């Protein structure tokens, strides 16, 4: 995904722990591995601890960990993969893997999946790294949306527990939607939420047929999802012609009159910047599914690790990936950064935090956008957002769905 962690460019070269004294010549010294980590993904202290421990356990390796900014990273990664002097390990946004793999500059790690406990990976995080049956991206960590709610407004409405099904969700949201309060702040163009509803219905945003991509928002499943979205969105006063950033939904929620928003748990920090008095009033629950035994589907964003084909240390680079994707570091990363670890079996490490625990439960039913390099172009056209606004303002859903599906089909097959 285009990761929610963006910041100014910074490069951090962490000092190595030193070469073994018995190495007689420079050419026989430790292999110097360059590792690119994105800004905001890991604290400096945790990276330093990893570097120290790793080099102690791997005397033949000298790690050079460099922090990269998200701004402009696509062009930088593309250039690095095309060079003869690429880094050895790179963190990339999970939905970027298809684009990078198409260049031919990423090592195929399919043979390592079993060794990395791939059967335990979060599906929505693993899928974007798998291109045409080959695993190029190794899941690293995830983040996904949950329902963030106002505990005071729930109590005021006599609601004692969050809903566990879509029908219950509509019922309590209708109960919460009493002026001056609104049951939910859901804008007309929050398309990641719509995607989850489509997946719950058994549909998809686009499908492959005969080697070509086809937009699928006109399927019966996608139309049923849009109908549910319309009913839910009507139980609040969110604008029908804007996304969740216009106006910023954390600012709306901070006013204390909105019962629910759909967001990553980290939005709480922004809410509290606006209104510190909300600190003990915020709760979280997974987006409900159609049945109580499983939460609703969610788009799983996050990061993968890749090994550039140009790396001169393929085996050693893989060992770094294995350590970063392994149980110990995954546990440390989740607890330090409040991210969902890459394995479903590690979800429990977040149980002490209500928001991240809800996110982890939802991540088990995570999905990804269509796995094609051209999907980014679909997002750039905003055709899905335009479709949603049209339906919410009275246009015929089936007719609009056929138009947007045709547009998606054209974009996804452009240049193919």
RAHUPE-V391280 format. One record per residue. PHI is phi in whole degrees, -180 to 180 (none if undefined). NEAR is the number of other ideal C-beta (glycine too) atoms within 12 Angstrom. Layout:
phi->PHI near->NEAR
phi->PHI near->NEAR
This chain:
phi->none near->36
phi->-74 near->27
phi->-67 near->34
phi->-73 near->30
phi->-105 near->30
phi->-128 near->19
phi->-163 near->18
phi->-71 near->13
phi->-66 near->17
phi->-147 near->17
phi->-123 near->19
phi->-121 near->26
phi->-102 near->21
phi->-86 near->28
phi->-67 near->15
phi->-78 near->27
phi->-80 near->23
phi->116 near->17
phi->-89 near->21
phi->-59 near->18
phi->-62 near->9
phi->-78 near->11
phi->-71 near->16
phi->-82 near->10
phi->-135 near->8
phi->-60 near->10
phi->-68 near->9
phi->-103 near->12
phi->-74 near->19
phi->-61 near->26
phi->-74 near->28
phi->-89 near->25
phi->-105 near->39
phi->-95 near->34
phi->-124 near->43
phi->-96 near->41
phi->-121 near->45
phi->-78 near->44
phi->-59 near->29
phi->93 near->29
phi->-77 near->43
phi->-143 near->36
phi->-70 near->21
phi->-61 near->20
phi->-64 near->15
phi->-68 near->27
phi->-64 near->35
phi->-64 near->23
phi->-63 near->22
phi->-62 near->33
phi->-59 near->35
phi->-62 near->20
phi->-65 near->21
phi->-67 near->34
phi->-67 near->33
phi->-65 near->17
phi->-84 near->19
phi->-129 near->27
phi->-62 near->20
phi->-93 near->25
phi->-127 near->35
phi->-121 near->31
phi->-85 near->42
phi->-119 near->28
phi->-91 near->39
phi->-120 near->29
phi->-90 near->29
phi->-116 near->37
phi->-85 near->26
phi->-69 near->31
phi->-63 near->19
phi->80 near->17
phi->-69 near->33
phi->-57 near->26
phi->-65 near->17
phi->-68 near->26
phi->-65 near->33
phi->-58 near->25
phi->-66 near->20
phi->-65 near->31
phi->-67 near->34
phi->-87 near->19
phi->-88 near->19
phi->-99 near->13
phi->-133 near->14
phi->-76 near->33
phi->-59 near->38
phi->-89 near->37
phi->-139 near->43
phi->-136 near->46
phi->-87 near->43
phi->-136 near->45
phi->-61 near->41
phi->-61 near->47
phi->-83 near->40
phi->-90 near->42
phi->-61 near->50
phi->-59 near->34
phi->-62 near->35
phi->-71 near->41
phi->-64 near->37
phi->-62 near->24
phi->-76 near->26
phi->81 near->18
phi->-100 near->29
phi->-116 near->41
phi->-71 near->36
phi->-78 near->27
phi->-109 near->38
phi->-55 near->23
phi->-68 near->14
phi->-102 near->27
phi->-59 near->27
phi->-63 near->14
phi->-63 near->18
phi->-95 near->33
phi->60 near->24
phi->-60 near->28
phi->-66 near->14
phi->-103 near->24
phi->-67 near->39
phi->-64 near->46
phi->-56 near->30
phi->-68 near->40
phi->-93 near->47
phi->-79 near->39
phi->-58 near->33
phi->-64 near->45
phi->-84 near->50
phi->-105 near->29
phi->-115 near->32
phi->53 near->18
phi->83 near->13
phi->-115 near->22
phi->-94 near->36
phi->-98 near->42
phi->-105 near->47
phi->-100 near->47
phi->-55 near->49
phi->-114 near->49
phi->-156 near->50
phi->-131 near->53
phi->-148 near->46
phi->-150 near->49
phi->-83 near->45
phi->-134 near->44
phi->-94 near->48
phi->-98 near->45
phi->-130 near->43
phi->-92 near->38
phi->-63 near->26
phi->-64 near->22
phi->-70 near->35
phi->-64 near->30
phi->-64 near->16
phi->-60 near->19
phi->-87 near->24
phi->76 near->12
phi->-93 near->27
phi->-94 near->13
phi->-148 near->16
phi->-66 near->31
phi->-73 near->34
phi->-120 near->24
phi->-134 near->24
phi->-61 near->33
phi->-62 near->19
phi->-63 near->23
phi->-61 near->40
phi->-62 near->27
phi->-63 near->21
phi->-73 near->33
phi->-67 near->39
phi->-63 near->24
phi->-68 near->24
phi->-77 near->37
phi->-86 near->30
phi->-124 near->19
phi->-53 near->10
phi->-88 near->14
phi->-89 near->29
phi->-118 near->31
phi->-64 near->37
phi->-155 near->43
phi->-102 near->45
phi->-130 near->47
phi->-75 near->36
phi->-74 near->36
phi->-124 near->33
phi->-82 near->37
phi->-74 near->39
phi->-65 near->42
phi->-67 near->44
phi->-60 near->48
phi->-57 near->44
phi->-62 near->44
phi->-65 near->43
phi->-63 near->41
phi->-63 near->38
phi->-61 near->33
phi->-80 near->29
phi->95 near->18
phi->-103 near->30
phi->-154 near->35
phi->-74 near->46
phi->-159 near->38
phi->-134 near->27
phi->-97 near->20
phi->-138 near->14
phi->59 near->9
phi->82 near->12
phi->-118 near->18
phi->-93 near->33
phi->-137 near->27
phi->-60 near->38
phi->-126 near->34
phi->-74 near->47
phi->-96 near->34
phi->-72 near->27
phi->-57 near->18
phi->-66 near->27
phi->-67 near->41
phi->-67 near->30
phi->-65 near->27
phi->-66 near->38
phi->-66 near->41
phi->-65 near->26
phi->-65 near->36
phi->-57 near->45
phi->-62 near->29
phi->-66 near->26
phi->-69 near->41
phi->-64 near->39
phi->-71 near->24
phi->-92 near->29
phi->-167 near->33
phi->-126 near->24
phi->-70 near->37
phi->-64 near->25
phi->-84 near->27
phi->-115 near->19
phi->-146 near->26
phi->-100 near->28
phi->-69 near->33
phi->-93 near->19
phi->-135 near->18
phi->-77 near->21
phi->-57 near->22
phi->-68 near->36
phi->-68 near->30
phi->-70 near->24
phi->-65 near->36
phi->-64 near->40
phi->-65 near->30
phi->-73 near->26
phi->83 near->24
phi->-113 near->29
phi->-112 near->42
phi->-77 near->44
phi->-149 near->48
phi->-138 near->44
phi->-107 near->48
phi->-164 near->41
phi->-74 near->41
phi->-57 near->40
phi->-62 near->30
phi->-64 near->34
phi->-55 near->35
phi->-60 near->22
phi->-74 near->27
phi->-61 near->34
phi->-70 near->21
phi->-64 near->17
phi->-79 near->22
phi->-142 near->24
phi->-58 near->15
phi->-68 near->16
phi->-83 near->30
phi->-49 near->16
phi->-98 near->14
phi->-109 near->28
phi->-105 near->39
phi->-126 near->30
phi->-145 near->38
phi->-151 near->35
phi->-61 near->42
phi->-58 near->50
phi->-66 near->40
phi->-100 near->30
phi->-75 near->29
phi->-126 near->15
phi->-72 near->18
phi->-82 near->12
phi->-150 near->22
phi->-67 near->37
phi->-66 near->47
phi->-68 near->39
phi->-138 near->48
phi->-72 near->45
phi->-99 near->46
phi->-96 near->38
phi->155 near->49
phi->-130 near->48
phi->-118 near->51
phi->-111 near->49
phi->-128 near->49
phi->-114 near->46
phi->-61 near->41
phi->-63 near->27
phi->-81 near->26
phi->-60 near->34
phi->-86 near->21
phi->-131 near->30
phi->-58 near->25
phi->-66 near->21
phi->-70 near->29
phi->-63 near->38
phi->-60 near->30
phi->-63 near->30
phi->-66 near->42
phi->-58 near->41
phi->-60 near->32
phi->-70 near->32
phi->-67 near->45
phi->-95 near->44
phi->-84 near->30
phi->-59 near->21
phi->-65 near->23
phi->-69 near->36
phi->-60 near->42
phi->-66 near->25
phi->-63 near->26
phi->-66 near->40
phi->-62 near->36
phi->-72 near->26
phi->-80 near->25
phi->-107 near->35
phi->59 near->32
phi->-98 near->46
phi->-84 near->50
phi->-68 near->43
phi->-75 near->47
phi->-112 near->36
phi->-64 near->30
phi->-70 near->18
phi->-100 near->34
phi->-58 near->33
phi->-65 near->20
phi->-68 near->30
phi->-102 near->34
phi->-62 near->17
phi->-75 near->13
phi->-117 near->25
phi->-60 near->25
phi->-68 near->35
phi->-72 near->37
phi->-65 near->26
phi->-64 near->38
phi->-65 near->45
phi->-66 near->44
phi->-64 near->35
phi->-70 near->42
phi->-62 near->48
phi->-63 near->35
phi->-115 near->33
phi->-81 near->45
phi->-136 near->37
phi->-130 near->43
phi->-69 near->41
phi->-50 near->37
phi->-87 near->37
phi->-142 near->37
phi->-59 near->30
phi->-88 near->29
phi->-63 near->36
phi->-58 near->27
phi->-69 near->24
phi->-62 near->36
phi->-60 near->28
phi->-64 near->14
phi->-77 near->22
phi->59 near->21
phi->-65 near->31
phi->-68 near->42
phi->-62 near->34
phi->-64 near->28
phi->-60 near->39
phi->-62 near->42
phi->-62 near->31
phi->-61 near->28
phi->-66 near->38
phi->-69 near->31
phi->-104 near->20
phi->111 near->13
phi->-71 near->22
phi->-68 near->16
phi->-59 near->30
phi->-65 near->22
phi->-65 near->18
phi->-66 near->29
phi->-66 near->37
phi->-65 near->24
phi->-67 near->24
phi->-70 near->39
phi->-64 near->34
phi->-64 near->23
phi->-65 near->28
phi->-63 near->40
phi->-59 near->30
phi->-61 near->23
phi->-66 near->31
phi->-68 near->36
phi->-100 near->26
phi->-64 near->20
phi->81 near->12
phi->-89 near->17
